[in-house]
Amino acid sequence: MDETVKPLRIPPQMRNYAEKHELTHLAQGLVSNLLIDQPDDPISYLIDLLQGSSLDTPRVMVLGPPAVGKYTLCKRLSAELQAVHVTTESLLQGQSELSALSEKDLPSELLVRILQQRLKEVDCLKKGWVLQGIPKTRLQALNLQQVGVLPKHVVMLEAPDDVLQERNQGRMVDPQTKADTYHQILNWPSDDTIAGRLQKGRSLSNEQLSEELQHHSCEVSGLRSAYQHVLKVISGDQSHADIYQQALAFVQTRHRSRPQRIVLLGPPGSGKSLQAQLLAETYKMVDVSCGRLLRSIAAGGSALGEDIQLYLDGGLPADLGSIGSSTVPDSKVLQVLEERLSQEDCSSRGWVLHGFPKNLLQARSLQESQHEPNRVFFLEATDEVCLERITLQATDPVSGQRFHAVSNPAPTSEFHSRLQTRPQDGTEEVLRRLREYRELSDALKSVYPDAAHVDADPQPRSVFEALQSRLTTN
């Protein structure tokens, strides 16, 4: 059966209630904790869990090659999150029978067992944990998953080998704390007293460092694969402050499994159609173009389609609130959208809508429907950029290809001679549509005060990257 015509299993109102109260996140957290801790009395355990705050405790792994800055980042994150900083060295403290073993010689199974026991202790259960440099291999990662050590966030630091070699030789240690490490370029202490007592820290030999870097390069793809759904890769070749800010922003986000329901708003020429296409391709969402959808329904031959075709042909008057090329009454547009967004592909995969809403009444109607968007983006572009993008484009009637005088010119004079410009792409018409959007944009923004505003003047790829970064944060 075609995916778009399968019966809808979960009514939209139920889905909206679940999203409003974050029931999916709650259920996943409860089941995950239940399976990991395996209490003797599951019901009492769940009651205590719901009454406490341990569902939101941090569980963070920081991975990366030697000398990339894992210790410094873990120390700052654990302090900010008030979580337990767990290292291999801290795990081996008190393990007298293992004190003679180096980290390299410690069997993976033994390391996993010791770590599992440590993370079940009261402080880690109540405060959460930040785990430094573990796991080092994909096998360790799989073993940890099997025993229920599941991070909510994994930060992987990366840096070129020459940068790591320089850092390895430039480590300085505070002899009083015996743990605080500094580097003359990256994080030299501002306190002259501390700076004056620093001593050269323990570093790996060039041969040892090369060996560990080689080992890390062999394992890094496996580690990325094991944690791909909770992973963020951050360049370690920048200041500790910049690394920390990026990592902190990431670990303070929640990974939600809800389908995205995105609306893209912006003036004509801001790139809504292209960005919707890129979002749909990248995140497997459904690209819902209101104009394209109306034309498709009109061409389908249904009674509703024939009715819509009359408006598209100009045979019937438009709503007073309609703007631009949209001449179909709001009630019929909403009917078409309701039917499309209720289909299973939109419900299960999410959707990105553009071309609607265009005014205050349409926005309010969408908000009051069963398909209220959970992310709204305004693509902010200047009139000059919009004019250039629209008025300089033309279509070849023979091949159907579209060209742009600046960004994608026709390849030959033969192509150029037969290019045609649509009437609605003329300068006066575009200026009129821009004025209409500017007049109505404040009303739209009042309906969506929490919307994200993205600069749409740059190249499309840069705009898309900005959209992606907003989608990964709360």
N, C-alpha and C positions, 0 to 999 in steps of 0.2 A: 504494500500500500504506500502511496505517495506520502512522504513525511508531513507535508503541509495539510493533508486532509484527515490524518489520524484523529480519533476523538480525544478531546482534552481530558486528562485524567484528574488534574487538580484544579478546581475552580479558582479563578484569579483572586477572589476575595479571601480565600484561604491562604493563598500564597502571599498576599499582601500582609495579612495578619502575622504570618510566620516571619516575614522579613522585618516588620515593624518591631517585633519583640525578640528578634534574633534567635528564634527557636532552633534553627539549624546549627548555629554556633554553639548554643547551649547543649543540644543533644550530642553533638560531636564531642564536646568537652567532657560531658558526663560519661559517655561510653568509653572514651579513650582512657580517662582516669580509672574507670572501673576495671578495664581489662589489664591495665598496667599494674595496679596495686592489688587486685584480686582479694578484696577483704572477705572475712568470714561472714559478715553480715552486710550484704550489698545494700539493703534498704536503708539501714541506719547510716551507712557510709555516704549514700547519695544525699540523704537529708543534711548531714553535716557539710557536705560539699556545697550544697545549694545555699546553706546559711552562712557559709564562709566566703572567702574571696579567692580561694586557691585556683579557681578555673582560669583566672587571668594572670596567674604568676608567670614570669618570663621563663622560657626555656630556649636558650640561645647557644649556638655553636659558632666559634670563630676559627676558621681554618686558613691555611696558607703556608707558604714555604718558610724556612728559617730566616730570621732577621727582617721579616716583612712588617712587624709591628703588632703581632697578636697580643703580647702581654700588655702593652700600653693600652690598646683598645679595650681588652677585657677588663682591665682594672677600672677604667673610666665608666664603662657600661655597667659593671656590677655596682659601682658606687651610685650611679644615677638611678638605676633600677632597684637598688637596695636588695640585690640578689647575691647568691653565694658564688664566688669566683673559684672555679674548680680547675686544677692543673694536674698533670701527671705527677709532679713533685708532691703536691698536697695529698694525692691519693696514696702515695707510698709512705708518707709519714706515719709512724707507728706500726708499719709492716716490717718488723725487724728481720724476718726471714728473707725479705726481698730487698733489703737495703743495699746489698752488694750488687744487685742487678742494675744495669743501665736501662734507660727507656728503650733503647734499641733491642736489648736482649729480653725484654719482658714479653712473654707469650700473649698473643692477642686475646685468647680465651680468658686468661687470668685477668688481663686489664679490663675486659668487658665485665667480668664478674665483680671485680672490686668497684668499678664505676657504678654498676647497677645498685650495689649495696649502699654506696655513698649517696646516691641521688634519692634513695628511699628514707634517708635520715630526716628528722623533723625540720631542720633549718632549710633544707633544699625543698621539701614538700610545701612549706609555708611561704618561703621567700622567693622560690625559684632559683635558677642557676644560669651561670654563664660559663660555658665549657671551652677551655683554651686548647687548641691543637689536637683535639680528639674528635673523631677518628682520623687516622693518617692514611688508611687504605679503604678501598671499597668493601673488602671483606669485613673489616672492623665495622663499617657503617651498616652492613647487612646484619651482622651479629647483634649490634645495638638495637636495630629495628626489631629483631626477633625477640629480644628480651624486654621490649617496650620502652626503650629510651628514644623518644620521638621529639625532636626539637620543633618549636613553632617558627623559629627563624634561624637561618644559617647564613653567616657572612663569610665570604671567601675573599681574602686579600690577594692581590697579584702585583708583581713588580718585576722589571727586567733583572736579569742575573747580575749585571754590573752594578746596579743600584744596591742589590742585596749584599754583594761582596764589599761595597764601600761601607754599608751600615754595620756589617759584621765586624769590621776592623775598628769602627769608631764608637763602640759601646763604652759607656762610662757608668759606674755603679756607685751608689751612696753607701758607704761602709756601715753607716749607722742603721739603716733600714734593711740593708743586704738584699733588697728586692727592687727598689726604684731604679730604673735604668734611664739613662739620658743619652742624647746624641747632640753633638755640637751644632749640627745644621737643623735637625728636626725639632728638638724639644729641650734646649738648654735651659736650666733653671734660672729664674729671674732673681732668686735669692743668692746673693754673693757668698753667704756662709756655706750654703749647700754646694754651690759651684766650686768653692775652694777646697772642699774635702773629697770631691769625686775621685775615684780611682778607676783605672782601666779595667773594664769588665772582662769576664771570661768569654772568649770567642772561639769559634770553630777554626781549625786550620783550613787552608785553601782546599786541601784534598777532601777533608770532611764535609766542607760546605758544598763542594762540587758533587760529592756522592749523594748528599741529602737532596740537593736540587734536582738531580737526575731521578731519584726515587719519587720525589713529589710530582715531577712532570709525567711520570708513568702512571700515577694514581689519580691525577687531578680530574681527568674526564670521568672516571668511575665515580668519584665523589660528587661531581656535579650531577651526574645521572641519578645517583641515589637520593639527592636532596633537591631535585630540580623544581619542585613545586613550592619550596619554602626558601629558595636561594636568592641571594643578591651578591653579585661580584662587584668589588670596589677596588679601584686602583690604589695600591699602596705607595705609589710614587708621587705623593703629595704630602702636605703637612698633616701632622697628627690631628690638628683641630678640624681640618676638612674631612678627614677620614671618619672621625668621631661623629660629626654632624650628620653625615650621610648614613652611617650605621645606626645612629640613634633614631633618625627619622624612619628607617626601615623596621627596626624592632618594635617601634611603637605603633605599627600598623597591624591590623587584624587581617588574616586571610579568610575572606568570606567566599562561600561557594555559590552565593546567589547569582542567578543570571543577571547580566547587566541590561538595564533598560535606559538607553541613552538618547537624549535629544540634542541635536546640534542646531544652534541658532546663529544668525549673523547676516550681514548685508549681502546682496547679490555680488558674486565675485569673491567672496571670502574663502571659498574652497570647501563648502559643506559636502558636496557630492563626492569629491575626491577623498576627503578625510573619512567619510562614512564607508567608502569602499575599502580603504586601507584598514580601518578598524574591523570591518566585517571579515576581511580576509585573514587578519592576524589573530583575532579572537573567536573565529567561527560563529560570529553573530549573524543575524539576518539584516541585510541592508534594506530599509523600508523608505523609499523615496515617495513622498505623497503624490507628487505630480505624475511620476511613472506608474504608481499604483492606480490612480484615477484613470489614466489612459488605458491601462490594461483591462480594468473593469468595463470601461466604455466599449472596448473592442471585443469583449466576451459575448455580447449579444443578449445578456440577461435583461430583465425588465429594469433593474436598477442601472445597468450599464447604458441602456438606451436613454434613460432619463438623464444620466450624467452627460452623455454625448450631446444632448441638446444644449446644455450649458456651455460645454467646451466649444461648440460650434457658434455660440453667441445667439442662439435662438431664444433663450430665456434670460431674464434679467438676473444679475448676480446679487448676492447679499450686500447690503450696504457696508458691512464690515470687511468684505473681501478686498484684497490688495494685489497688485502686480498681475500676473497672468492667471491667478486663481479666481475662477468665476463660479465655482460650484458652491451651493449653499453649505454652511457649516454643518447643518444637521446630516446632510448626505455624506460629507467628508468624514464626519465622526462615525457614521454607520459603517462606511468602508474600512476605516482604520480599526474599529472595534472588531470587525470580522477577521481582518488580517492578523492583528496582534493577538487574537485568541487562539490562533492555530498553533499546533503543537511545536512546530519548529521555533516559533518566537517564544513560546512559554519555556521550552527546555534549554534553548541556546542563548536566549536574550536577543535584543534588537537595537539598532541604531536608526533613529527617525530623523529625517530632515525634510524641509519644505512645509512643515507644520509643527507648532502653531506659528501664525504670523501676526496675531493681534491679541489683545487682552481677553476678549471673549473666548477665542479658541484656546488660549492657554488655560483659562479657568475651566473650560469644558474638559480638557484633557486631564487636569488635576482631579476633577470630580469623577472621572471614569474609573474603570477597574484596571486601567493601564497607566497609572501614574508613573512617570520616569523616576529612576533613582539616581541618575547622574544627568546634569544639564551643563552644557558648555556653550559659552558665547565666543564665537570666533571674531575677534576684533580686528578689522582691517580698515585702512583709510580709504576715502573716496578715490584718491589718486590711484592707488593700487588696484582697487576694484574696477575702475574705468579701464585701466590698461589691460587687465586680464580679460575683460569681456569684449570691449570694442575692437581689439586687435585680433580676435579669433574669427575664423571663417571655416566653411565646410566645403569639401569637394563633392559635388552631387553625384559624380560617377562612382567613386570608391567609397564614399561615406566617411572618409577620414576627416578629422578636424585638425586644423593647423593654427598656429599663433605667430604673428609677425615677428615677435621677439624671441620667445622661448622655444618655439617649434615651427620654424618657417617651412613653407612648401619646398620640396626638394628640387623641383625643376620649374622652368618658365611655363611649361604646358600645364602643370598643376596650378600654378599661380593664376593663369589666365582664366581658369574656370571656377575659381573659388567664389563662394557666395556667402554673404553675411545676413543673418536673420534680422528681420525688422526690429525685434525686441532687443537686439544687441547694438542698436545705434546709440550714439552719444546722448541725445536728448532723452530717449526712453530709459536708458540706464540711469541717468541723473534723476529722472522722476522716481524710479524705483528706489534709488538710494535715499532720496528725500523722504519717501513714504516709510522706509524702514527706520530712519533716524527719528521720525515723529512718533513711531510706535515702540521703539526699543526700550524706552524708560518704563513703559507699562509692562512689557514682557519681563524686564528685570525685577519689577516689584513682585511678580508672581514667583520668581525664582531667585530669592535673595541669597541663597547659598550656592548658586551656580559658580562654576569656575570660568574665569576669563582668560583666554589664550590669545596671544599676539599672532594674528594670521597674516601679517605682512611678509614674513620671511618665506623662504622656499618651502614647498609642501612637506618635504622630509623633516625639516626642522619643526614645523608645526605639529606633525604627527608625533615626533619624539616628545614634544611638550604635552600633548594629549596623553601619551602613554605614561609619562611620569605622574600626571594627575590621577590616572586610573589606579595606580599602585599605592596611593595614599588615601587615608580616610577623609 
